[in-house]
């Protein structure tokens, strides 16, 4: 890591020394302040040193810039104009800029501070107070996750600008801590006449644009390159291994090297090198955090394996590896790791803990195995090939080459503006300076390419200005005929090309009849055809183009191209790679690079996924194995996908549109049911509700149990009543109206049954059936004691002794039958004109709206008519009971019927309410149901209770009389027996005398 930092510093210094001295439209420099001050502070907020800096408006850098690069152990800096540095905070404004740099590395801060004088001058034109800038080194974690801008806590900082990685961009935005830059992008177009979006490279959109918002302005680009140890390759080739330099250093791969130089081939080479180098791994990843993830996804993309997919139901990302074909494709990676042909990077202590612990049985139990921090300060030897970034130190024998496959990692850095910043406009002006192509800061912040088209990084800025046509022209600059070789069908051939001017362009001519060219190849090339240099190769237009150093590309047909390589470099194959060659490889690698989430846009869970490190665990399985037992590869992939899916699930607290399900069929005893979150997950300390109340009384809930027990007890009592009545059916007090008493009790038991239907999950059949039962139960209940009352009145007034009595009874039966028939018809109509249940909605705080079902009232007019009929029956019952008020008490139930009718009015009202009114309190609902049961039991007891008492009294009296008679009879027998014994005793006494 130290060597990497030194290399970066040397690269920037080299760029700084060679920077052309030119004025970029900066006039009147003598009127602009050149004296600035930069104060540096340590981690204890102690001032380290105050630097006097001189700004060069020609170079647009401080003269002391080269020295600033070597500063270290700096937590933050404050830069001001010399005249403002000592002003109080009330006399100046300070923009707070959070950078990803660490305390030990000051390089990027040193670059950005050079833009301060230009920004200072720009703001001075429109602001009364002067501006200073403070740049804090907060690192890669705090910049995305540390608390910021709390109104109630002044100790928490509130940055105005935050430099943030492309995989972290959406984190603060979804917390509503940063703003959309759409307005500023539009203003940029209005100000400059060109769209900022159109200036960006093609994949920038996928990283920085989320939910139709530009979250940040891109500043730096990061992608991966490939390198190999040429010394190792030479040694292994000499040992007989079938190795060839990777393209473009070898023509072995042909013009379509992307189809031949694949990851499969690279891994095969890695195993060869491992064997050749006595077990030293032939493949190596960059020593950096999360590098295994970037590498793994790049391999998947090259193998046409979708690492991320989208769940159609939830809309959230999930693992795309759950496919047998994809798993088979990944077997090449499995073989590489299991053969120990890749250098391991995981923390060995955590590996041993994982191996020695029981096998995890859930996603939450899976360990997070981190990167070995010791590797960051250790430069290990690259024995074979190296999946690298742009900043690694260069060794003479380590050469750059094309990446295997068709994809690589692409990331970068962008600047966000915080929502709480009072200096939003001023912050974007600072961003404009950093990304303006007329200023050197964007170039200085990048090595090869920048996030902007046609703007190259510090190392390739000169080469980046040259087109392929210009580079082709430079290869063909010398006139004359020169030998070139090419490989076709694994045969190396030589052809002589003539360099010449073709109009205003440079080009080549091929004379197939030339004695230097073998006739055997005449059919490949067109004789005496001229080809001119252009930016692309075209068979019909006869154009050639630049391919790489000393190489041009030519089409020999519409479907086939060959690479012609000048033999001028045959003797220089082991020489140093030129800057032009390296930048050409950079450009090729950049073209392959894609964001990790491609083809999807950015989403905040990417960082969660990286931190959970499922890919590291996958590599640990393959390299070390758990407890030395081999887990099937399919299972390893499945477990990896489980972790990925869990890590990609958003946190509900940070999710705007929460999707959830509530299963009311699974209510527990506490009257609660769990909320199932579909597109997010809850943290243990989340304030969001996890359960909600059910909208019915569950059977096993306390209220449900009370209702069930009460119903059972009441039904048991009614059954005792029924048995008693049947046993004593011949008793005079029971014989009259026996059938109606039985029907009355059965009606009560039916009504008790309807109570059961009021608890439990609402179902269509259940909701309809309970109305039927309660209506006919009430009607039968009322009709039974009403008909009994009429019969008693009829008998008492001797109506039964006349012929008209029969007609009278039949007439009343018809009336009651008509009433019941009309209710039956109304219930049929009501049942078929409604769904039985209806859906309602309710809102859960911080979650959203959910649906629940309740029993439908259906056509309320019909229900009201049905209950009006019930009340008509009750009124008739009261009238009838009034007519029998003068009948002697021995035969008269009129008073009982009158009381029962009055109570039934209240009962009917309760039954009507429990159906028509939605009772929110389930304690009240339970009380009402129990009250209905008790009222029914009381009414029945009014009728049956006195009968039972009479019969019991009579039976008790009869038992007493029977016992008395027995006692008297036993007494007479005892007296007779005593006399008999006495006589016997006297006779015996006489005999003895």
Beta strands, then each sheet from edge to edge (+ up, - down):
strand 1: 35-41
strand 2: 47-56
strand 3: 61-62
strand 4: 76-81
strand 5: 92-99
strand 6: 130-137
strand 7: 161-165
strand 8: 209-210
strand 9: 213-214
strand 10: 217-223
strand 11: 225-229
strand 12: 283-285
strand 13: 308-310
strand 14: 317-319
strand 15: 385-388
strand 16: 398-401
strand 17: 408-417
strand 18: 480-488
strand 19: 491-502
strand 20: 505-510
strand 21: 529-533
strand 22: 543-548
strand 23: 551-555
strand 24: 561-566
strand 25: 593-594
strand 26: 650-651
strand 27: 660-662
strand 28: 672-677
strand 29: 680-681
strand 30: 691-693
strand 31: 837-844
strand 32: 848-855
sheet 1: 3+ 2- 1+ 4- 6+ 5+ 7+ 17- 10+
sheet 2: 3+ 2- 1+ 4- 6+ 5+ 7+ 17- 25-
sheet 3: 8+ 9-
sheet 4: 12+ 15+ 11- 16+
sheet 5: 13+ 14-
sheet 6: 18+ 19- 20+ 21- 22- 23+ 24- 18+
sheet 7: 26+ 29+
sheet 8: 27+ 28- 30+
sheet 9: 31+ 32-
end
